[in-house]
Amino acid sequence: MDYHKITRVSLASLLVHKFRTFLTMLGIIFGVAAVIAMLSIGEGARQDALEQIELLGVRNIIVEGSIPSESTGSEETGGRSPGLTMEDVANLALFDNLFERVIPAQVTEGIKAYYADAECDIRAIGTRPEYFAAMNLAIKDGACLRAEDDAEQNQVCIISADIKRNLFAFADPVGKVIKIDDLFCTIIGVVQEKATAGARVEGVDIGNVNANVYLPLSVSDKKMNREIDYAMSRAGGEDAAARYNQNEIDQIILQVRADQNVGQAAALVGRVMQRRHRDVPDYTVIVPEALLAQSQKTQRIFNIVMGAIAGISLLVGGIGIMNIMLASVLERTREIGVRRAVGASRRDILSQFLIEAVTICLIGCFIGVFCGLALARIISGYADWRTVISVSSIFLAVGVSTAVGIIFGYFPARKAASLDPIEALRYE
């Protein structure tokens, strides 16, 4: 059997009816384009979620302080929250076999930074030098915070990329003095920009890390009115109950050692905090690893649903191919009889029609790939969604298209091959 000759005959048959062949391809073109576009959206969302969660540190556990309502808490506490304190940090740090780092942080939202005539909205984070390693923050220019800065209450800070752009444009900010709210600080470093920021993952608000200013914890505590607020909440007086629900610190970042289980460590943290806070729900334990697992599960469901919807187009395209090929067999019955009469075998006829079906699918697939790439770019540009084209999605589209051609082309090809030559020659 000469496959080269059969392929040439098959292509010649398709070219005889160019417009009909193109219409037959449309289902495959739309199906492949939809598959690639949907998978690119899913992959873009997956990578976005992964990058956002990496900002929190996959091996980290984050305890965030929250103020409970008056109706929460046990009867003994009356809903009065002790808030997150440095005592919580010291207590959790005792588990040094479990945690590599235990880092307190104070977060001040809704303030501005000023330099000359420029200003910008920022979030100030008072913390310790270990915070940068735990949160995967790299220093691009200048130096990192030192333990001495915290001990000596040095008014220094590290700024992020958005602040550098807004306040200094292209100038070097290291060594410059900026005003943070009412506090003057000298910039000692600039954090490398993160590609993604300011999103929510599984209900957790990560915030824009590119708009953060990092200060020594002691400076944030004593020179940004944090210590005054916290002291007032413990001072007593007629408003003591209302002022009691204050956090000395806003976050505790616990970096789990590589040889320990993050889930078990998170359960321990929950038990310790519950005991220390006497069942008052004034904190939230965030486990980025669990968020990642939940995000991936959600994304798999999304991909399956989107893939199924796009796959329907391929199914419709396959049915269209079968329909056209059956009509072609009927139309070319006499041609089949002539070919059989001059020596073509049933296998030759089967191969010819099968090659025609697969060729339609593959050409439609290649056109669909380019349409899918263009559609993904349009979605990314106009809908502001991140799309990522993976090589696997293209191979999947080609593989499925080939399978559609074989599956839906086999029945018409077999019907053509099974025609009786004498009856075919008589057909008008």
N, C-alpha and C positions, 0 to 999 in steps of 0.2 A: 504494500500500500504506500503510495507516494503522497506523504503529508504535505509536501511543498506544493504539489499540483492541486491537492484538495483545498488547501488554504487559499491559493490563488483563485480557484473557482468560487469559493465562498465569498471572498472579498468582491469579486466581480458581480456576484448576485446581489450583494448589499448595495453596490454603487448604482445598480440599475434603477433602484427606487431610493434615491438619496433622501428625499423629504420624509418618506415613510420610515426610513431607518432612523432619521433624526428624531421624529416624534416618538418612536419606540424607546429611544435612549433617554427621553426627558425624565421618565420615572426614576431611572438610575441616577441621572445627574442630580435631580433634586434630593434623592435619598442620600447619596454620598455627601453632597454639600451640607445637608442637615446634620448628618452624623458627625462630620468634622467640626462644624460650628458648635454643636451642642457639647461635644467632648472638649473642645477648646475652652468653652465657658466653664465647664466643670473643673478642668485642670487649673484654669486661672483662679477659680474660687478656692480650690484645694491649696494651691501654693500661697495664696493670700493668707488663708487661715493658718497654715504652717509657719509662715514668717511672723505673723502676729503673735502666735503662741511662743515662738522662739524668743520674742522680746521679753517674755516673762521668765524664760529659762525652763526647759523641759524637766530638769531635775530639781526645780525649786518648788517650795510650798510657800504661799503668800498668805499671811494672816492680815486682813484688813479690818480696821476698827469701824464700827457703825453705832449710831445712837439708837437705842431701842425706844419704843413707845411706852407710855406710862402703864399700859395694860400688860406688857410682857414682863417676863421674869417670874421668879418664885414668890410665894407669899412672904417669905422671910426677908427678901431683898426689896420688895415693893417696887420692882422695876428699876431700882437705882443702879446705874451702870458704873463700875469702877473705870471703864475705858481701858484701852491698851496702855500699858505702862512699861517702863524700863525693868520693873520687877518681872514682868512676863518674859522679857528678853533674857534676863539672867536665869530664870527658871528653865527656859527651853535650852539655853546654852549648856546646861548641865549634861545634856545628852550628847556629849561630844563624840561618842562612838557612832552616833547616827547622823549628826549634822556636821558638815565641813565648815559652814559659816552660818551665823545667826546675826542678822543685820537689822537694826532699827532704822526707820525712816519717817520723817515728818514731811507731809505734803501740804503746800499752801497754794490753793487755787485762786483764780480771779484777780491776779495782781499784774502789774506792768513793770517792764524794765525800760530805763531811759539812758540814752547817750547823746550828748549834744542836743540836736533838735529832733532826733529820732526816738520813737517809742514802739513797743510791741507787747502783746499779751503773752504772759509766760505762766509756767507752773514751777514753783520753787520746791526743790526736794533737799531737805537736810538729811545727810546720811554719813556713812563712814567710807573709807577708801575701798573696802572689800565689795561694796555695792556694785562697782563697775565690772568686776570679774563675774559676780553672780548673775548679773543681768546682761551679760555679753555686750558691754559697751566698750568700744575701743577709742582711745584718745588719738585724734588725728594730728593736732598741733598742741604744743606746750606740754604740760605735765599733769599728772593726776593729783588728787587730794592726798595729803599725807596724814599720818596719825598725829603729828605735831600740830597740824592746822586745827584739828578737833580739840586737842589738849590745850592749846594756847588761844583758842577762839579767834584765829586769824580770819579777817574779813576777806576771804578769797572765794572764787567761784569758778566753775567750769560751765561753759555754755554749749548749747546744741546748734545744729546747722541753721535752722530757721531764724534763730536769734542773731547769729552772725550775719546772715543775709540782710535782715531787717535793720539792724543797727549799724553795721560796718560795711555792707556791700562787699567790695573786693579788698578792703584793707585788712591788715593783720590785727586781730583783736587782742592778742596775748599782751598782757602788761597794761591794757587800758582799764580805766575805772568806770564802772556802770552803777547806776542807781537802781536798786531792786526795792520797789515800794519806797520805804524811807531809809533803806540801808545802802551804804556805799561799799562796793566790793571790787577787788582787783581780779581781773580775768587771768587765770593761770593755764587754761587749756580749753580746747574745743573738741567735742565728741564727734566722732565720725557719723555722718548722716545715715539714717536707716531708710531703706528703700520703701518701706510701708509703715504707716503710722496713723493713729487716730481712728481705729476701727473698733468694732465690738465683735467678740468671738464667743459664741454660746452664751450670750447675755452678759459677758464680762467686758466692761469698758476699759480698754487698754490705754486710751488717750494718745495724744501726739507726742511721742518721745523726742521729736525734733524741736519741740518748743519748751524743753526743760532746762532749768538752771540748777546746778548741783552745788550745795553749800556744805560746809562742815556741820555736823549735827548740833554741836554746841552753839554755833552762830545762829542757826535757825531757831533753836530752843530759847536762847536768852536775848536775842537781839531783833526778833521779828514778832514779839508779843506773844509767842507761844507759851513761854514759862509763866507770864502774867495771867493769861487766861486759865491755865491749868491750876495755878496757885489759888486763884479766886474760886474755882470750883470746889476747893477743899477748905475754904476759909470759914465757912459757916455763915450765920446771919439768916435773915428772913427769906432770902432767895437761894439758900444753900441747896435745897433739893433740886431746884430748876437748874442750878449751875453744876450739879454733881456729874451729870452725863457729859464728861469731857474726856478726850483722848490726849494723853501725854505724847504719844506717838501715833502715827496713822497706819503704819505698816510694819510687819516683821517679815523679813525674807529669810527663809531657811533653805540652805542648799544641802540637799541630801548627798551623802557620800556615794561614790560610784558602786560600792559593793552592797548597798542597802536598797531595800524595796521602797519605792516612793509611796505606794498605796498604804503600806503598813505604817510608814512614818507619818503620813497624813492622819491616819486613824489615831495614832498616839498623840499628835498635836491637838486633835479635837478633844480627846479625853482630858489632857492637861488643861486646856483652856476652859473646858466646861467646869472642871473642878475649881480652878482658880477664880472664875467669874461667877461661881455659884448658880449656874444654869441661866444667867442673864444673857440673852442673845445679842451681845454688843460687839460681835466680831463675825467675820466670814472667812472660812478657810478655802482658799483657791488652789487647786491642784492643776497646773498647766498640762501635765501628762494625761490626766483624766479629760481635760478639755480637748486635747488633741485627739484622743480616742473617740470621743463623742462627735467631734467635728468630722473625723474621717468616716465614721458610721453614717452621719447625715449626708456626707458627700457621696458615699457609695450609693445610697438610696437615690440621691439626685441624679447621679450618672446613669443608674439603671432605668429610671423613669424617662430621662431625656433620650437615652439610647433607644429605648423601646418606641418612643414617639417617632424618632427619626427612622427607626427600622421599619415602621409601617410604610414609609415612602418607598423603601427598597422592596418590600413585599408587593406593594401595588405595582412597582416597576417590573418586578418579576412576572406578575400575572399578565401585565401588558405584553411582555416579551413572548410568553407562552401563547397568548391570543394571536399576536401577529404571526408567529411562526406556524401556528396551526393553519391560519389563513394562507400563508405562503406555501405550505405543503399542498393544500387543496388547489391553489393556483398553479403550482408547478408539477402537478401529477403527471402530465404527459412528458415533461422533461425528465422526471424520475424514471419513467418507463423506458425512454430512449437510452438513458445512461445505463440502466440495468441491461438493456438489450445489447449494448456494445461492450459489455464485460465488467461493468462496475458491480462490486459486491454489496451485500447489505451493510457491511461494516463501512464501506466507502460512503454510502448515502448517510448512515448514522453520523459518521465523523464530519461530513460536510455541513449538515444542519446544526450539529453541536458546536462546531467551530463558528458558525454564523452567530449563534446565540451568545457564545462567550465573547466574541469580538464586539458585539453590540454593548455588552456589559462593561468590557474593559475600556473601550473608547469613552463610553458614558462615565465610567469611573474617573478617568483622567481629567475629563472636562469638569466633573463634579468636584474633584480635589481642588482645582484652581478656583472654582466658584466658592467652595468652602473656605479656602484661605482668604479670598476677598471678603466673604461674608463675615468672617471672624474679625478682620481688620475694621470693617464698617461698624460692627457691634462695639468693638473696643473704642473707636473714635467717637461715635455718636451717643452711645449709651453709657460711656465712661465705665465699662466693665473690663476687668483684666481678662484677656484671653491668651492661652498658651497652646500653641500647636505642638503636639507630641508626634514623634515619628511613628509610635505604635498606633496612633489613631489613623494615620495614612495607610499603614500596612493592614490594619483591620478593615478599612474601607475597601482596599483592593481585594483582600481575601474574601470578604463577604460578597462583593460584586462578582467575583469569579464563581463562587459557590452558587449564587443566584442564577448565573448564566447556565451552569451545568444542571442544576436541579430543575429549573423551569424550561430549559431547552431540551432536556433528555426526552420527555414524553413526545413532543412534536417530531424530534429526530427519529425516535423509535417507530413512530407511526409512519414516517416517510420510508424508513428502511423496510418496514413489513409489508409495503404495498406489493401486490402481485404484478410482475412486469407486464403480463399480457393485458390485465384489466387496466393498468395505468396507460398503456398505449392506446386503448380504446376510448379513454376518457376525453371528453370534449369540454 
